[in-house]
Amino acid sequence: MPKRILVAYASRTGSTIGVAQAIAAVLTESGVQADVVPMPDVKDLSLYDAVIAGSPIQAGAWLPEAMEFIRDHRTSLNQKPFAAFLTCMTLAMGKGKYRDHVSGWLEPVRSMVKTRSEGLFAGALDIGKIPSLGDRLKFKISVLLGIWGEGDQRDWDAIRSWARELPKSLS
Ligand SMILES: Cc1cc2nc3c(=O)[nH]c(=O)nc-3n(C[C@H](O)[C@H](O)[C@H](O)COP(=O)(O)O)c2cc1C
């Protein structure tokens, strides 16, 4: 079992941080030291036996800084057990109908680093926290049209149950 695991995250409006912290809390309960660090702050992977990296989806992709993290650390990530997760609002719709489609959004990550486990989670949409005015307007209209649902759709049971399997899959 890995002794020390990095849980690296990217986030725009904060909800993926909560997911990263929940994953780390489960790992800690199982006796693993888990460090939760924003991806741009990660400098040295040599401290870690395994890495878990997660990002929200925007426009069908991980955030640019998350992809940069994978590109920058690709060599060392390929020498360690690695797991990836995403948060998105598509998974809050259609009762699981879009899971395969959402899984495809991790393909650019898989093409660079082999994943031992992948977590696909519904996220949270808080329009007031979206930094860009244009995006806020776009999302307000989409919510009014019923294309997106607003609110916190994070499924903590699903997140924790994925995290409980990680010490084994990252061994
Ligand atoms: C500008 C923007 C674009 C988004 N694009 C998508 C998308 O293409 N597909 C999707 O399922 N969710 C999309 N979302 C929803 C986010 O992935 C979701 O709200 C996520 O949980 C936000 O995480 P964060 O709070 O850590 O930034 C988008 C959200 C924003 C603000």
Ligand as a Chemical Component Dictionary entry (heavy atoms), coordinates in Angstrom:
data_LIG
# 
_chem_comp.id                   LIG 
_chem_comp.type                 NON-POLYMER 
_chem_comp.pdbx_formal_charge   0 
_chem_comp.three_letter_code    LIG 
# 
loop_
_chem_comp_atom.comp_id 
_chem_comp_atom.atom_id 
_chem_comp_atom.alt_atom_id 
_chem_comp_atom.type_symbol 
_chem_comp_atom.charge 
_chem_comp_atom.model_Cartn_x 
_chem_comp_atom.model_Cartn_y 
_chem_comp_atom.model_Cartn_z 
_chem_comp_atom.pdbx_ordinal 
LIG C1  C1  C 0 -17.167 28.057 -17.974 1  
LIG C2  C2  C 0 -17.652 26.682 -17.573 2  
LIG C3  C3  C 0 -17.701 25.679 -18.531 3  
LIG C4  C4  C 0 -18.170 24.395 -18.170 4  
LIG N1  N1  N 0 -18.207 23.420 -19.133 5  
LIG C5  C5  C 0 -18.719 22.201 -18.803 6  
LIG C6  C6  C 0 -18.799 21.176 -19.793 7  
LIG O1  O1  O 0 -18.390 21.322 -20.939 8  
LIG N2  N2  N 0 -19.365 19.992 -19.424 9  
LIG C7  C7  C 0 -19.828 19.765 -18.146 10 
LIG O2  O2  O 0 -20.334 18.689 -17.882 11 
LIG N3  N3  N 0 -19.714 20.705 -17.181 12 
LIG C8  C8  C 0 -19.178 21.910 -17.476 13 
LIG N4  N4  N 0 -19.074 22.879 -16.524 14 
LIG C9  C9  C 0 -19.474 22.564 -15.143 15 
LIG C10 C10 C 0 -18.254 22.328 -14.244 16 
LIG O3  O3  O 0 -17.456 21.272 -14.718 17 
LIG C11 C11 C 0 -18.726 22.003 -12.825 18 
LIG O4  O4  O 0 -19.527 23.056 -12.395 19 
LIG C12 C12 C 0 -17.546 21.755 -11.893 20 
LIG O5  O5  O 0 -17.981 21.006 -10.798 21 
LIG C13 C13 C 0 -16.913 23.045 -11.391 22 
LIG O6  O6  O 0 -15.793 22.754 -10.588 23 
LIG P1  P1  P 0 -15.017 23.877 -9.767  24 
LIG O7  O7  O 0 -16.037 24.475 -8.807  25 
LIG O8  O8  O 0 -13.960 23.139 -9.046  26 
LIG O9  O9  O 0 -14.482 24.893 -10.710 27 
LIG C14 C14 C 0 -18.599 24.144 -16.834 28 
LIG C15 C15 C 0 -18.542 25.174 -15.883 29 
LIG C16 C16 C 0 -18.076 26.426 -16.243 30 
LIG C17 C17 C 0 -18.027 27.497 -15.188 31 
# 
loop_
_chem_comp_bond.comp_id 
_chem_comp_bond.atom_id_1 
_chem_comp_bond.atom_id_2 
_chem_comp_bond.value_order 
_chem_comp_bond.pdbx_ordinal 
LIG C1  C2  SING 1  
LIG C2  C3  SING 2  
LIG C2  C16 DOUB 3  
LIG C3  C4  DOUB 4  
LIG C4  N1  SING 5  
LIG C4  C14 SING 6  
LIG N1  C5  DOUB 7  
LIG C5  C6  SING 8  
LIG C5  C8  SING 9  
LIG C6  O1  DOUB 10 
LIG C6  N2  SING 11 
LIG N2  C7  SING 12 
LIG C7  O2  DOUB 13 
LIG C7  N3  SING 14 
LIG N3  C8  DOUB 15 
LIG C8  N4  SING 16 
LIG N4  C9  SING 17 
LIG N4  C14 SING 18 
LIG C9  C10 SING 19 
LIG C10 O3  SING 20 
LIG C10 C11 SING 21 
LIG C11 O4  SING 22 
LIG C11 C12 SING 23 
LIG C12 O5  SING 24 
LIG C12 C13 SING 25 
LIG C13 O6  SING 26 
LIG O6  P1  SING 27 
LIG P1  O7  DOUB 28 
LIG P1  O8  SING 29 
LIG P1  O9  SING 30 
LIG C14 C15 DOUB 31 
LIG C15 C16 SING 32 
LIG C16 C17 SING 33 
# 
